[in-house]
Amino acid sequence: MTTMLRPYKAKDVDMLITAATITQAAIANKDFLISKRTTWADPFFENLQIEIDKAIQTHLGIDSAKALREASQVVYSIQDKAIKDLAEVKIQLVEDFKDTPARQSELLNQLGFTTYHKKAQNGDQEALINLLYQFKTNINSVRAEIVAKGTPDATLDTICTHADQLKDADISQEGNKGTRKVITAEAVTEFIRIYNKVISVAKISTKFYKDNPALKDQFSFNKISNALNKTRKTKTTPTPNPQT
């Protein structure tokens, strides 16, 4: 693995998946984007997607770039839904039990919000999985109490479902990463070229969608990268360059 300096902090594989995700968003919205920037006319985005897939297959040793991209996007989609549902339940807990602070604190702690929610909101996939499973494990003992206050029973069931879905999707994502090759200077040069190309698309597109937060987020490199990249804390000393 080469130690050539990258302009991105994510692992190489996660940078490329983020780049592919942004490119797919661009393809889905290309009529508008092309109307705003003529040099993005067809087949600009399609060719960019081909370049990214080729880089994944050639330099990372992954057999199916498409399978990896699709698995990662499933993880991202489940994360997004889980974070939204958890936030809705948490605010209801906070408000429903604000007159009994001790009970409010106990419920938030028992269901995993106190320990994991902030980290999960910041894109820590491991924290989100821990939160979902702590919620799933403990919800039945307090379900009736929470539902009686107004939170729909179906919402609680949905969050429990997210726990298994995210675990299975994460296993699929990791499995699809396959055997990694030694990263050469040539590979890093290609990664940097792709990153620079995609980050320009991302920055320009977020400006085009400045009044549409939902679409704007689809072009946020940091948000997508954080959602895809599981934070793994170990007891070992981290290396200066945490690349693939």
N, C-alpha and C positions, 0 to 999 in steps of 0.2 A: 504494500500500500504506500503510495506516495504521500508526502507531507505538504505538497503544494497548497498554498493558501487559497481557500475557497471564499467567495464573497457571501456565502450563506452559512447559517449555523446548523441547519438540519443535516441529518445523514444523507449521503448521496441518493440512496434509494427513495427516501421520503421527499427529497427535493424534486426528483424526477416524477414521482407520483403526484405531487402538488402541481408541478408544471403541467402534467397531463390533465389533471382535474380542471385547471384554469382554461386550458386549451379546449376541453370539451364544452365548458360553459361558453367560450367564445364561439364555438361552432354552433351551439344551440341559439345564440343570439347574433349570428354573423350579419344578418340583413341590416340590423340597426348599426352595428359596429362598422361595417363597410361603408354605410352612408355617412359616417362621421370621419372615416379615415380611408382614403382610396387605396393606399398601398397594402391594405389588408384584404383586397379583393381575392376571390377564389383563384387558386386553391391554397392561399396563404396558411390558413389555420389547419387545413387537412394535411398539408406538407409538414407543418410543425409537429403535428401529432405523430406522423410517420417517423420524423427525426427522433422524437422522444422514445418511441417504442424501440427503434433500432438501437439507441444508446443503452437502453435497459437490457436488451437481449445480448448485445455485443460486449458490453463492458462490465455488466454485473453477473452474467452467467445465468440469467433467469430464463427459463424455457418459454414461459408465456407472459409477455408483458401485458397483454389484454386481461388475462386472468388476474394478475396482480392488481392492475388498475381497478378492475371491477370489484375485487374483494375489498380493496382499500376504500372504495367509494361506498360500499355497503356499511363498513365500519363508521365512516364519516356520517352517513345518513342516520344510522341508529344513534350515534352519539348526539346528534343534533336534536332528535326527537326526545331522547332520554333527558337531556339537559332542560329542555322546555317543560316536559311533564314534571320533573323534579322541582323546578322553580315554582310551578303553579301549586304544587302540594305544599312546598315550604312556606310560601306566603300565606296560605290558608291556615297552616299550623300556627304561624307567628300571630296572626290576627285572631284566630279562634281561641287561643289560649293566652292572650296577652293579659287577661285579668288574673291568671294563675301562673306567674313567671316560673315558679319551680317546676310545675308540670310541663310548661312549654319547653324549658331547658332539657328536661328529662326525655321528652319525646324527640326533640331534635338530636339529642345525643344517641338515644336508643336506635333511631332509624338511620344513623350514619351521617347526617347533615353536618354536625359540629366538626367532625374529623375530616371529612372528605369533600364537602360540597364546593368550597372555594377552589380547591385544587382541580376538581373536575370541571368547573366553569372555566378555568384557565387552560384547559386542553389536556390535562393529565388523564390519559385513558385508564391507567391502572387505578387511580383514585376513583374514577367513575365506576369501574367494575366493582371495586370494594364497596362503594356507596350503594350500588344497586343490590348487591348480595346481602349487605347488612340490612337494607330496607326489606328485602324479600324474606329474610330469616325472621325478622322481628315484627313485621306488620300485623300478622294475625292476632297477636296478643293485645294489640291496641286498636285494631281495625274498627270495632264497633264504636269505640269512643270518638274516633276521628270522623267516621261517617255520620255519627249523630250530630256533629257540629256543622255538617254541610258539604264535606268533600265527597264527591261521588265514589262509590265503591268500585266502579269500572275503571276510574283513574288509577286507583291503587293496584288493581290487577294489571293494568297496562305497564306500569313501572316494573312489576315483577317479571313480566314477559320480556321487557328490555334486557334484564339481567342475562337470561339465557341466550337471547339473540346476539348481544354484544360479545359474549364469551365465544360463541360458535363462529361469529364473523371474524373475531380477532385471531382465532386459531387458523381459519382459512387464509387470512391475510399473511400471517407468519409463514404458513406452509407454502404459500405461493412464492415466497421470496427465494426459495431454492438455494442452490449452491452459489456462494459469492466468489467472484474471481479476485485476484490481486489487482488493486486499482493502480494503473500506470499514469504517468504524466500525460500521455496521450488521452487517456480516458478523462482525467480531470479537466484538461483543456476543452474537451467536448462538453462536459457537464457545465463548465463555466459559460461556454458559448450559448448553450440552451437556456441556462438560467438568465443570462443577460437579455436574451430575446424575449423570454416569457415574462420577466419582471417588467419590461417595458410595456408589454400588452396589459399586464395587470395594473400598472400605475395609470396608464392612459384610460383604461376601461373604467376604473373606479371613479375617475373624474367625469366620464360620460354618464355614469350612473349615480352621481352624487345625490340626486333627489330620490333615489330608489334604493333604500338600505338593503333590501333582500337581494337584489341583483348585485349591488356593490360588494356584498360579502362574498359572492361567488368568485370575485376577482381579487380577494384579499389573500396574498401569499402567506402572511403570518397566521391568519386565522385557520386557513386550510391546513397548513403545515403542522400547527399545534394540535389540531384535531386528529390528524393522521398519525402523528409521532407519539407513541406511548412513552411516557416518562418512566425510565427505569433507574431507580436509585439502588446502588450496590455499596457494599462496604469497601470495595477496592478503590484505590485512588484513580480518578478519571484521567485519561490521557489528554494531552494538550489539544489534539485534533480528533474529536469523536466522530470520525467518518466511517463509512461502511468498510 
